[in-house]
Amino acid sequence: MRHKIVAGNWKMNKTLEEAQALTSEIMGMVADEVNGSVKVVLCVPFPYLVTIKNQLGANATIFVGAQNASEHDSGAYTGETSVAMIKSVGVPYVIIGHSERRQYFGEDAKLLATKVNKVLAGGLTPIFCCGEPLEIRENGTHESLVKQQVEESLFHLSANELKKVVIAYEPVWAIGTGKTASSQQAEDMHAVIRKHLASKYGAEVSESISILYGGSVKSDNAKELFSQPNVDGGLVGGASLKSREFVEIVKAI
């Protein structure tokens, strides 16, 4: 059985006090309203990782995640955070290759492959992002681009390593725009990704990997998105900054 996962990507938002308040609200609602079959991941800004991790305590449903990790192990890389540092504070998840990292910071497939390697070597779970911008969707080459992104950054892994990766499909044209891929568009692309994984690793491996949808997920579209057979949860941006909205998305799964 694939894990059902809803991850909130807080991006560069919230003060520490606001982050603690939001976490407290989410914890209370999840405890009261959500069964234990779904994993909830809060991907918070780096300065808050330890505080939020401690606040969650031994919570069996909610976990904390980092939004990025360096490709370097240590050294003179001012402002960077290594996988070893993230692991040392007990953080189990790391987002790798978010479209904003690709777009604004020039992260390419080779770099992301290295980052995936580092995260896996550290015993952590990468949430690997892939997805197409609007012009690629409009010219009809979105399937080939996403398959290429997956291939170039993940296909060097062994089958056992790949099983430890969570994939998030995020159509870039739907992030923060209010546009959302239709449930059928999401399902089609998730199926393309899973079939591409199966072409190299076989159906058993492919069927074990959680693939999340990211792109303007909201409480009013989550249930339909999550009802698709190849959609195993969501990577939620703006809606994860509102406790009630986020928990409604979690409940939709």
Secondary structure, DSSP 8 states (H G I E B T S, - for coil): ---EEEEEE--S---HHHHHHHHHHHHHHHHHH--TTEEEEEE--GGGHHHHHHHHTT-SSEEEEES---SSSSSS-TT---HHHHHHTT--EEEE--HHHHHHH---HHHHHHHHHHHHHTT-EEEEEE---HHHHHTT-HHHHHHHHHHHHHTTS-HHHHTT-EEEE--GGGSSSS----HHHHHHHHHHHHHHHHHHH-HHHHHTS-EEE-SS--HHHHHHHHTSTT--EEEESGGGGSHHHHHHHHHH-
